[in-house]
Amino acid sequence: MISVVVHTFEQKLYNELGLSPRKLNWRTRACWFSQSISVIIFCSLGKRTEYIRVCFKDSSSMSEFLVNLLGERLVNSEKAEVDVQALGSKLSLVGLYFGCSLNGPCKQFNASLCEFYSKFKKSSEHKDKLEIVFVSSDQDQKHWQDFLQEMQWPALPFKDRHKKMKLWNKFKVTSIPSLVFVDAVTGKVVCRNGLLVVRDDPKGLEFPWGPKPFAEVVAGPLLRNNRQTTDISSLEGHYVGVYFSAHWCPPCRSLTRVLVESYRTVKESGQKFEIVFVSADRSEESFQQYFSEMPWLAVPYSDEARRSRLNRLFGIQGIPTLILLDTEGHMITRQGRVEVLNDPECRLFPWHPRPVLELSESNAVQLHEGPCLVLFVDAEEEGELEPAKELIQPIAEKIMAKYKAKEEETPLLFFVAGEDDMSDSLRDYTNLPEAAPLLTILDMSARAKYVKDVEEITLAVVETFVQDFLAEKLKPEPI
């Protein structure tokens, strides 16, 4: 019986690869089949290597990931429990739908999603590979239950608030409705902006909506503000900023003024840097007026499909957003806006993420994007924060490296804060004691704080505090 299973599996693999067993020595084949739960291919097969590794992974590993992500039980509109272990055995993609019954845009999107889901389940050849899970922010159980009645997919139980908040933080959801597609096997984010998938691919023909290379998505004519055109060859060998913005948005216009100066500073320094403007303006006229202020390139306003694909590629949830890419088209940071505002002289270009930031008005917005460790110290003069930064830097670097290796976003940002108006406002808002030094983790979206008030803060104290937080051993206090 075992030999039949292996043979069937082996033949299926050969068929997928389009290869003959005779071309491969037995040692290599033995490596493939030593563990059916994780197929590893030791020959050069390009992109198909990843595909095969995913396709033939054992169903138990899929279920294990989903149980860790969602819990053991979901509920459906009929109040029946849905077993996540059984659900995960057949899925390759999960759409996490973040929303609220009282939110107008959520109600509108819910109708579109219902239509999309119904068509996909009826006609797609991948109908058994996708499931949607509703992650609600409702505070009233009856409102939640009434909204769930409109849905054909399961939801996290209403009372599982802790699990919901973990998902909001893990996937850095900042607005609703939001639909995030996640690989059911690896746990990696496939697409952050599922709203555009529902709008742009109503028949689900592009399933599983995975990311494509930037060069492929942006390919096509690019405009200069003198009405001349160029193509993506002008981006080759350049660091690239992809700028999502609109004239009607006051914060966008403010950032654009700063960004123009930064762009010129970087160019004058001899660095190869280009920006591509992706407009969210409401008319061609507004686009033209706004673009006339910019010295860089733009995707034509008329090319709505390409603008939408770029929004989908980078999971844009709000504007202004500045995505920074390296010379190979790989992402450096999503926080280009913060980096530009924090570094007007562009000394840190191309703005690789720093493990520890000094809290300021320009980067305080990041406090709302997920849990943040903030070390408050008694420092008023420039340079006095350096010892605090050096203390927590090794831990921050270790966390960053660990999650980068997993191709996941870090679950915790690190800040140091001195004695200034920004720090005072944050202490007042979160009702923190006046002590210094004071070690805290602030989770604004969950309205929770974790405080370590000790006389001496050492590397060991910080490391234990961080590890206990990540292991969910700390008890939160309300903000």
Disulfide bonds with the S-S distance in Angstrom:
none
